[in-house]
């Protein structure tokens, strides 16, 4: 892709979209429509495929971050469940031994 030093506002002006739209594209929060992809490929002197690939990579990275957070929560929930089960078993044995010794 041809490097160009454009600000978000300059690119937005060329594409007739808002600067916020460009920001959302860059952050993987949304993707451009086919008309914008066509214009982007002309602005950056590259193929449609490369533009689409760039946005697909952004979405993949976004989803992989979300997957890591989901995994962390699942892991923590599993640890808490295991701790709860161990605690219940401990209480059961404690009550059992207290009953035997009395």
C-alpha positions in Angstrom: 0.0 0.0 0.0 1.4 3.4 -0.9 2.2 5.4 2.2 0.5 8.8 2.4 0.6 11.3 5.2 -3.0 12.1 5.6 -4.8 13.1 8.8 -8.1 11.5 9.6 -9.8 14.7 8.6 -8.1 15.0 5.3 -8.9 11.4 4.4 -12.5 11.9 5.6 -12.8 15.0 3.4 -11.6 13.0 0.4 -14.1 10.2 1.1 -17.0 12.4 2.1 -17.3 10.8 5.5 -16.8 12.1 9.0 -13.5 12.0 10.9 -15.2 9.8 13.4 -16.0 7.3 10.7 -12.3 7.1 9.8 -11.4 6.6 13.5 -13.9 3.8 13.8 -12.4 2.1 10.7 -8.9 2.4 12.2 -10.0 1.0 15.6 -11.9 -1.9 14.0 -15.3 -0.7 15.3 -16.8 -0.6 11.8 -15.8 -1.2 8.2 -16.1 0.9 5.0 -18.7 0.3 2.4 -17.8 -0.8 -1.1 -17.7 2.8 -2.4 -15.3 3.8 0.3 -13.1 0.7 -0.3 -13.0 1.7 -4.0 -11.9 5.3 -3.1 -9.4 4.0 -0.5 -7.8 1.8 -3.1 -7.4 4.7 -5.5 -6.1 7.1 -2.7 -3.5 4.6 -1.5 -2.8 3.2 -5.0 -3.4 -0.4 -4.0 -5.9 -3.2 -4.7 -9.3 -3.7 -3.3 -8.0 -7.0 -1.8 -5.3 -5.3 0.2 -7.8 -2.7 1.6 -10.3 -5.4 2.6 -7.4 -7.5 4.0 -6.3 -4.6 6.2 -9.8 -4.2 7.6 -10.2 -7.9 8.1 -7.0 -8.0 10.1 -8.3 -5.2 12.3 -11.5 -7.2 13.0 -9.5 -10.3 13.7 -7.3 -8.5 16.2 -10.4 -6.9 17.8 -12.1 -10.4 18.2 -8.9 -12.0 19.5 -8.7 -9.4 22.3 -12.4 -10.1 23.2 -11.6 -13.8 23.2 -8.7 -13.3 25.6 -11.0 -11.3 28.0 -13.7 -14.0 27.7 -11.1 -16.7 28.4 -9.8 -14.8 31.5 -13.3 -14.5 32.9 -14.0 -18.2 32.2 -10.7 -19.1 33.9 -11.5 -17.0 36.9 -15.0 -18.3 37.2 -13.6 -21.9 37.0 -11.1 -21.2 39.8 -13.9 -19.7 42.0 -16.1 -22.7 41.4 -13.2 -25.1 42.3 -12.5 -23.0 45.4 -16.2 -23.2 46.4 -16.3 -27.0 45.9 -13.1 -27.4 48.0 -14.6 -25.1 50.7 -17.8 -27.2 50.8 -15.9 -30.4 51.1 -13.8 -28.9 53.9 -16.9 -27.9 55.8 -18.5 -31.3 55.2 -15.4 -33.1 56.6 -15.1 -30.6 59.5 -18.7 -31.2 60.5 -18.3 -35.0 60.1 -15.2 -35.1 62.3 -16.8 -32.8 64.9 -19.8 -35.2 65.0 -17.6 -38.2 65.5 -15.5 -36.6 68.3 -18.5 -35.6 70.3 
